[in-house]
Amino acid sequence: MEDFLRVGVITSTHGIRGEVKVYPTTDDAERFLDLKEVFLDTGKEMLPLEIENVKFFKNLVILKFKGIDNINDIEKYRGRDLLVTRENAVPLEEGEFFICDIIGSTVYEENGAIFGTLREVMETGANDVFLVETADGREVLLPYIDDCIREINVEEKKIVAYIMPGLLD
């Protein structure tokens, strides 16, 4: 399991006083109001940043970090991830999981045969879609619906799926 979970991506600066626009990658953007600290993945290190102020604009979160008061101090981090530790993650309800914890899971057919490996989860409006790479290198899209995804075992990194007729055509 990963120690850090992504909660947003810096998209651009906002003004000249060091604020940034962040695209939230969490289900609830309001959670930024409760966060005191995030970690900036600079590509070389995890830089802890204390959140000084939070505002919302359309689908973005505008953050001001303590000690960063100039556009030049933050501009270079455009496109970089903001992360939180697992301890600061949103508590999960029964049956919920973090997407990063199931990436790499082995996907089995209901008969026990290995179907492939989960490579990506695409979040769409209606339901999420699992991108599975099969043993022969094909990519297959499986809708994350009860009719298709029968079981997810995070601890064993195992997913059981019903492969609907016509899905592989």
N, C-alpha and C positions, 0 to 999 in steps of 0.2 A: 504494500500500500504506500502511496505517496505521502510524504510529510506535509506538503503544501498543496492547497487547492486554489485554483484560479477563480477569482471573483470578478475580474474585469480586465480590459485592455485599454491603455491610454491611446486615444485616437488623435488628439491634437491639444494644443494649448488653448487657454481661454484668457484673453486679456494679456497684460504685461506683468502682472504681479505673481506669476508662478502657479496659477491655477491650471488644472488640466480637465479636459473632457474625457470621460471614461465610458466605454461601452460595457455595461454590466453583463457578465457571463453567469450570473447567479439567477435563480428563479425569482428572487425578491430583491429588487434594487433598494428598497427601503432599509435593507439590512446594513447599508453603509452608515446609516444614522447611529447604529449601535457599535460600529467598529471604532476602536481607538488607534489601531495600528494595522498596516498592511506591509507586505514585502514586495519590493520592486525587483523583478528579475532583470538585471542589467545585461545579462548574457555572460557575465563573468562572476557575479556574486549576487546574493540576496540582500538587498539594501533595505533595512527597516525604515519605514516612514510613519511618523505620527500624523494622524488626520486632525487638522485644525478646524476645517469647515466643510460642510456638505450642502450642495444645492442640487436641484433637479431641473433639467431642461429637455423637453420632449422625451426621447427614449434614452437620454444620457444622464450620467451623474457628473457633476462638477465638483472636483475635490481640490482643497487647498491643504498643502502639507506644511507642518511646522518647520521653519528654517529654510524653506524654499520660497524666496520672495521675488524672484526675477525670472522672466521667461527664458533667459539663457541657461538657467540652472536645470530646467526640466525639459526643454525642447528636444534634447538628444535622446530622450526616452520614449518618443512617439512610437507606437506600435508594440511597446513592451507590456508584459503581463503584470498584473497586480495579484498577489496571492495572500492567503491567510493560512495560519497553521491549522491543523486538524482540531486543536482545542478551541479555536475561534470559529470553527465551521458551524453552520446551522445544524441543530440537532435533527437527526433523522427519525421519522416515524417508522413503525413496524412495516417491513416490506420495501422500504425506500433504500436507495444506495446512491453513491456518487458515481458518475459516469466513468471517471478515471479508474475506479476500482474494478470495473468489468471489462475494460479494454484489454485485449489479449486473452480473453476467456476462450476456451474451446467450446464450439457449438456442436451439439449432438443432435441427430435426428431422434425421433421418438423410439425408434427400434434399437437405439444404442450406437448406431454407426456415427463415426466422426464426420461432420459436415464441413467444418472449417474453423477459422479463427476470427473473432470479432476484432476488427481493425478501427472502426470509427462509429460513433453515434451521431446521426444528423438530426438536429432538432427542427421539426417542421411545425406548421400551425396545427394540424390535426393530431398527429401522433409522431413520436420519434421513429426513426428508421435506422436499423442496424446494418452496417456495411460489413459483410462477412467475406473473407478471402477463403476460397475453397482450396483443397489440396492441389488441384491442377492449375491454380493461379487465377481463376476467374473471380470476379467480384459480384456478389449477389446481395441485393437489397431485401431485407426482411422487415416488414412493418412491426413495430413494437405494440402489438395488440394481443389480447388473450387468445384469439383464434390461431395465432402463429407462434408466439413466444409462450411456451408452457411453464417454464421454470427458470429461475435465475438463482444460482448459488454463488454468492460473492466469495465466500471463504474458499471454496474449491475451484473458483474461476471456471464454472461450468454453466452452460446455457442449454436447455433442451428446447428444440423448436419443431413445429409441424411445418413441413415444407409443402405449401399449398400447390395443388395441381396447376401447371402452367407457369409457375414461378421461374423455372429454369429454362423455359423455351426462348 
